[in-house]
Amino acid sequence: MPNKLIGRKEEQLILQKALDSKEAEMISIIGRRRVGKTYLVGMVYKEKIAFEISGIQNATGREQLRNFANQLKKFSGSAITIPPPKDWLDAFFLLEEFLEEVDLEEKPVIFFDEVPWMATLKSGFLKGLGHFWNSWAVKKKVVVVICGSSASWMIQKILRDKGALHNRVTKRIRLHPFNLAETKEYLAEKNIRPEHYQLLQLYMAMGGIPHYLKEIESGKSAAQNIDKICFSESGLLRDEFLSLYPALFQHADYHIAIIRALASKPNGMSRIELIKVSKLKDSGRITKVLDELSESGFITAYPAFGKKKKDKLFRLTDEYSLFYLRFIEQNLLEKEGIWLSLSQTQSYKTWCGYAFENLCLKHIPQIKKALGISGVYSRSASFFKKADGHSPGTQIDLLIDRNDQVLNLVEIKFYNGAFTISKEYAQKLRGKIQVFREHTKTRKQILLTFISVFGLKPNKHSIGLVDNDLQAEILFEK
């Protein structure tokens, strides 16, 4: 990875303010697996970390405590093996004794990473942590950092805890994957400078996850890199999907069923459709799983324009998961080089369309900036209407509903050259606008906004129809 932090400006500021504070600070950091939480803390705090421990996946309580003892030995510099404590309350007493010997003139940082793996049911970890914070850390005015990849667990067990940790978190960080600008900067630090079209293809396959992006090599096209990283026997992402969800969620079968269902219809599903396709029983469990996947950033619930909250549309927005289920899983027996063939198929073109739409949906601030409406309050939504006896059905993936009495209807197309609007496509777009206007009865001015990789090739069908012609390069704005 690069030797400097890419992006993360706001997060760095939060961490630094905690260090400069005159009070004790408890910081929760939430972010999906491989997004760079540990790297962020290590780069900002470096030698300020007085003690650090990371939970071990699928380890027993005894093994977690052995790990604690080993970490305490490492940070204390003791030549003598430290026996594992009998429980977490004992462990935190030992930690207090060790920290009492640390030079506290500089505010020390205590870093607990992957807490959900340590704080299993009946482990007593949270009880011990709560006692440690309330009885010692607050008085010593230290910084305690708590990290976890399971966003839903962190929210329920840490941020919304009703016990000893209730309202104890003083600062919160939600670490997201890199956007396109940050991805471009990250690769540039590795002396890799792909053209925007190449970078879009890489991002659509693996997203902005730093741990995935570090596998990209210079001197190779996007297709060559994707082929090596995703399809070769040694490729990092060849089987990452198999461990991704079980590492984050207990009983991950429901989560994977939801992801698979959404991958079958990438432009989104209502809750009713999702339950039907996934073949899961409608229950509170479904609500919990949807919340967990949303909080962890794998799916996004888009409000449906003009409809109630329950009518929102769920969409799979994790790039890698969609790519894996569309291409990798079905071609595990193929040899390296298969992607060069797959990228010539109709299935590839269809995937490009959905993946590019997802990418645009994640860069709405950049789209608003390009439209010159960054300062205008707006709400983003989708719109879908089933065909009936009166009018045809239609779906609009992105609407920007502005407070200045204007509504941008956004049409998104992925194409490897300047896009030409045909007579038939122009009629389809006019039909979309008409159905939307009649069904919603909106009085706002509707502007048709077109986003494509290289922009539109103006002709008699686009002139007078398209109000805003945006190219993909605007998505790379910081």
Secondary structure, 3 states (H helix, E strand, C coil): CCCCCCCCHHHHHHHHHHHHCCCCEEEEEECCCCCCHHHHHHHHHHHHEEEEEECCCCCCHHHHHHHHHHHHHHHHCCCCCCCCCCCHHHHHHHHHHHHHCCCCCCCCEEEEECHHHHCCCCCCHHHHHHHHHHHHHHHHCCEEEEEECCHHHHHHHHHCCCCCCCCCCCEEEECCCCCHHHHHHHHHHCCCCCCHHHHHHHHHHHCCCHHHHCCCCCCCCHHHHHHHHHHCCCCCCCCHHHHHHHHHCCCCHHHHHHHHHHHHCCCCECHHHHHHHHCCCCCHHHHHHHHHHHHCCCEEEECECCCCHHHCEEEECCHHHHHHHHHHHHHCCCCCCHHHHHCCCHHHHHHHHHHHHHHHHCCHHHHHHHHCCCCCCEEEEEEEECCCCCCCCEEEEEEEEECCCEEEEEEEECCCCCECCCHHHHHHHHHHHHHHHHHHCCCCEEEEEEEECCCECCCCCCCCCCCEEEEHHHHHCC
